[in-house]
């Protein structure tokens, strides 16, 4: 069953089973929503098991908090950030997993 945002729906006959599986590559998505106040979500995917670290930095590069710092199995994940104690401004978050490193910018508007 596929449901649209306006409530309309339609049924589809699938020819085979849908298999989501594990991701083919590392990925870090842009946080949503952005800009945000006070919470946002950061999605990421891991094609292999390993230690994952997601760290939030302020505009000067000072570490604010570690959102994730643990061993994860391959799959799709989401990290939540509650920034109610932070001031408005631009921040950066960096993921390190295996030899994959990626950084994205987020904006907190109060």
N, C-alpha and C positions, 0 to 999 in steps of 0.2 A: 504494500500500500504506500503510495506516494502522496503526501499532503503538502499543498502549497501554503504560503503564509496567509492567504485570504480564506483558508478553510476548505477549499476545493480539494478533492482527492480522486485518485484513480488507481486501480489495481493492475499489476503487471504480472504476466506469467513468465517466470525466469526459466531459461533453458538449462541452467546448471546452478550448482550451489555457489554462493558468493563466499570467497575466502579472502579475508583482510590480510592475514599473515603479518610478517614483520617488515619494517621499512627497508628499502634498498640502500639508503644512504642517511648520513647524519643530517639533521636539519634543526634550525632554530627559527621559530616564527616571530613576527612582530607581535608585541603585546596587544591585547584587545580589551577594552577600548583604549585608544591613544589619541588625544590626551585623556587622562582619567582622574577620578577623585572619588573615594580614596583607594579603591581596589581595582586590580587588573589581573589578567590571566596571561601566562606565557606558555605556549605549546612548543614541545620539542619531540624529536623522534630519534631513536637509537637503533642502528642495524645490528649491534653486537652488545653483549653484556660488558659491564665495566663500571669504573668509578666515574660519577658525573658530578660536576660542580657548576652551579649557576650563582654568580656573585653580582650584587648590585653596587655600583660606584656612583659617586656624585660627579659633578662637572669638573672638579679639580683632580679626579682620579683616586680619591680616598674611598676605601672599602666601607660600605654602609652595612650590608648584611649578606649572609649566605642563604640564598633561597633553597638550594639543593646542595647536599654534600654527602653522597652515599653511593653505594653500589646498586646499580639498576640492571635489570634484564632487558634484552632487546624489546622494543615496542614503542608505543605512543604514550606520551605523558603531558601533563599540564601542571604548571607551578602557579600558585596564587601569591600575589603581593598585596599586603594591606599597608598602605603608606600614610595612615592617619597621623602618625607621629613625625612625619617628614614635612619639610617646607616645600612650597611650590618651586618648580624648577625643572631642569633637564637632568636626567640620570641616564646611566648606561648599564646594561646587563650583559655579562659575558658567560658563555657556556664553554666548558672544557670537558671533553669526553674522548678518551683514547688520544689520538693525535689531531682531533677536530677541535678547533677554537673559532668562535664566532661572537661578534659583539653587535648589539642593537641599541638604539636610542629610544628612550621613553620620556614623556612629559607629564608631570604632575601639576594640575591646575586646581587650586583651592579657591 
